[in-house]
């Protein structure tokens, strides 16, 4: 009987280590039944049966904690203490500390770990001695004591080196990576997550969802809230399946946080309440309080507060402080201060905002940004200047952004400063000059463009992975063309893209950025080029414009943003519909054109007509609000036939004009599947002496990429795909595979002028921080001054006809904007736009 019970116990212990909690509990129940366990008839102390029963109860208590029943787990330990063998007392004390940690009684947990340490040091077992340092590191991490946490986990790793339990060692390395994440070294953490994932897949596949949880947290830390939420949804499902209610509830809490950050306040409150109820039920009061704090934060940001709101937050602060949970305490105090400021009650506010700033990692950064925001709000309420506080917060964010090499991460980081930049823009609009408005508008867009690109695709491992991806995409394409089953091939493509994307995200940043350009410098450059730069932003629900390049810098209030965005969306839909009517009856085409005319005229009346006196007959540079990023501006009547470029920011336009242009041979390349590609590239290549020609059938993305480097101009006639959920894998199709946007960032000297003649790669994905990502955006980020691309798919004949004429004008000396304006004047509904400068 004892032998069989022992086998069941060891199996239950292994299942526990591998995260299969419900199964472990079931097996241990069988072992305890064989041991005839009953609280009313405990075994005789000192017997083999007593020792095995106590050990089984200790592992069962850990299962209870994971299952959300920490109180029951602690009760089992109290029962086991009456007959536990003296050498095993350290295990029992350790398990008590673990259960207390799981129920967020952190100070008590630290005390019991201290009780357990001398027993485990003397009696072992070694794996439990290592676990002592491992689990204590987790408690220190929850307390925000990151350096103590790092010391403890590194001690655990030293012990694990000689114990030889690979699963436990992988868990410890995972925790070390989480501490790096908390300390702000996100790229180092991501690299380690990838290594631990491999170990988990080998030794304990059920633990892999914990890596997904951690990866979601890293994405959250750089403002990629939607992507983080997608991962947390998967984690919740996996943890529920494993029976781990505690981890599932914590993932639900973080899912609520992600929804809150994108202003989906109702959804955030639903998830937060779900997490709060589950955490309360599990006896995890402090974490439940944090869910309550999130609900209050959502109500504050959405404006749904009552007269005693500040008191509610203050009481919650007191509750957190009493329970020793300090990690989010400062953020709760800041919310209490902001609530008092909003209510006009300043008593005690400065005391609430006295916390020290400057710690490492995302949590400290988020706390600092919230404190700067609150101090700015206090200054406004007292009639003082809030700008120093707002500026200091965004300067801190700039430093954070430079640490990342991934363009996705650089763009996502801007989301962390949305409230600061919005507050500053509102204040300067109401109290500042037009020049100050422009300066502040520039702080809320195009920030990733100030970071020099990290050439991660130039790495040999990345190139090898890209080669495998091309091959996989080609195989997928062949299967789809032949109508064969392609599920496995599609999964392989997805895995390779994820591998490359994860590699890119783990690249460290350059630690530098471009200097800011003053409004006066932008104005003087615009005047010298006889150009009006139209900078659109939003304050108070209205589109605003700051105009430079005329006699002065001017501010004009325009139509409502929501109405403008709706008209822009309709115009984009009309443009897509028009492309589908080229082979349909003329009456249908005329109907679509009529709709386009009405929407273009309405948008023009609301956004452009009030600016025409200032613009005069100048060339134009449009810097749109992110909600107007897809508007086909050349279609609006006042801009039709006028040289126009669309730029992600006024500073980006200024830099593009001043950037030395590449002077190498032109590249003229075609991809397969275009009816007139051969004659198109022959005609265009004939306009540029010594042009490099790449024919469709033999077009190799590697050859194209090499020829792009240093080219003065590049004309790429190829089908393209904008991937809104995977923007760096937006791509052009060539004969031997795709050329991905990701690869463009590895160019040493990007082409000065690129034309994408047969696709909709002018489109971009706008992230939460109002940054744009996509194929065209990648070229601009790499350093290309001008990209001519389309906002809709283009009929082959139309593209070929327009682009040959376009290049003829460019070769004769016209600028890209001038050439496109001349070519487009007689084609009012063409979808091409010149981006950049």
HELIX and SHEET records of a PDB file:
HELIX    1   1 UNK A    2  UNK A   17  1                                  16    
HELIX    2   2 UNK A   21  UNK A   34  1                                  14    
HELIX    3   3 UNK A   39  UNK A   41  5                                   3    
HELIX    4   4 UNK A   48  UNK A   66  1                                  19    
HELIX    5   5 UNK A   70  UNK A   80  1                                  11    
HELIX    6   6 UNK A   86  UNK A   88  5                                   3    
HELIX    7   7 UNK A   89  UNK A  102  1                                  14    
HELIX    8   8 UNK A  106  UNK A  123  1                                  18    
HELIX    9   9 UNK A  126  UNK A  142  1                                  17    
HELIX   10  10 UNK A  146  UNK A  163  1                                  18    
HELIX   11  11 UNK A  166  UNK A  182  1                                  17    
HELIX   12  12 UNK A  186  UNK A  203  1                                  18    
HELIX   13  13 UNK A  205  UNK A  207  5                                   3    
HELIX   14  14 UNK A  208  UNK A  221  1                                  14    
HELIX   15  15 UNK A  225  UNK A  242  1                                  18    
HELIX   16  16 UNK A  245  UNK A  261  1                                  17    
HELIX   17  17 UNK A  265  UNK A  281  1                                  17    
HELIX   18  18 UNK A  285  UNK A  301  1                                  17    
HELIX   19  19 UNK A  309  UNK A  322  1                                  14    
HELIX   20  20 UNK A  329  UNK A  343  1                                  15    
HELIX   21  21 UNK A  349  UNK A  352  1                                   4    
HELIX   22  22 UNK A  361  UNK A  381  1                                  21    
HELIX   23  23 UNK A  387  UNK A  401  1                                  15    
HELIX   24  24 UNK A  407  UNK A  413  1                                   7    
HELIX   25  25 UNK A  414  UNK A  417  5                                   4    
HELIX   26  26 UNK A  418  UNK A  431  1                                  14    
HELIX   27  27 UNK A  434  UNK A  441  1                                   8    
HELIX   28  28 UNK A  442  UNK A  444  5                                   3    
HELIX   29  29 UNK A  448  UNK A  450  5                                   3    
HELIX   30  30 UNK A  456  UNK A  458  5                                   3    
HELIX   31  31 UNK A  460  UNK A  481  1                                  22    
HELIX   32  32 UNK A  487  UNK A  505  1                                  19    
HELIX   33  33 UNK A  519  UNK A  528  1                                  10    
HELIX   34  34 UNK A  561  UNK A  580  1                                  20    
HELIX   35  35 UNK A  586  UNK A  603  1                                  18    
HELIX   36  36 UNK A  604  UNK A  608  3                                   5    
HELIX   37  37 UNK A  609  UNK A  611  5                                   3    
HELIX   38  38 UNK A  612  UNK A  615  1                                   4    
HELIX   39  39 UNK A  626  UNK A  628  5                                   3    
HELIX   40  40 UNK A  633  UNK A  635  5                                   3    
HELIX   41  41 UNK A  637  UNK A  639  5                                   3    
HELIX   42  42 UNK A  650  UNK A  658  1                                   9    
HELIX   43  43 UNK A  677  UNK A  685  1                                   9    
HELIX   44  44 UNK A  701  UNK A  708  1                                   8    
HELIX   45  45 UNK A  727  UNK A  729  5                                   3    
HELIX   46  46 UNK A  741  UNK A  744  1                                   4    
HELIX   47  47 UNK A  775  UNK A  782  1                                   8    
HELIX   48  48 UNK A  796  UNK A  811  1                                  16    
HELIX   49  49 UNK A  816  UNK A  824  1                                   9    
SHEET    1   A 5 UNK A 554  UNK A 560  0                                        
SHEET    2   A 5 UNK A 542  UNK A 548 -1                                        
SHEET    3   A 5 UNK A 531  UNK A 539 -1                                        
SHEET    4   A 5 UNK A 619  UNK A 623  1                                        
SHEET    5   A 5 UNK A 644  UNK A 646  1                                        
SHEET    1   B 6 UNK A 692  UNK A 694  0                                        
SHEET    2   B 6 UNK A 667  UNK A 670  1                                        
SHEET    3   B 6 UNK A 713  UNK A 717  1                                        
SHEET    4   B 6 UNK A 753  UNK A 756  1                                        
SHEET    5   B 6 UNK A 786  UNK A 790  1                                        
SHEET    6   B 6 UNK A 832  UNK A 836 -1                                        
SHEET    1   C 3 UNK A 720  UNK A 721  0                                        
SHEET    2   C 3 UNK A 731  UNK A 734 -1                                        
SHEET    3   C 3 UNK A 737  UNK A 740 -1                                        
SHEET    1   D 2 UNK A 765  UNK A 766  0                                        
SHEET    2   D 2 UNK A 772  UNK A 773 -1                                        
END                                                                             
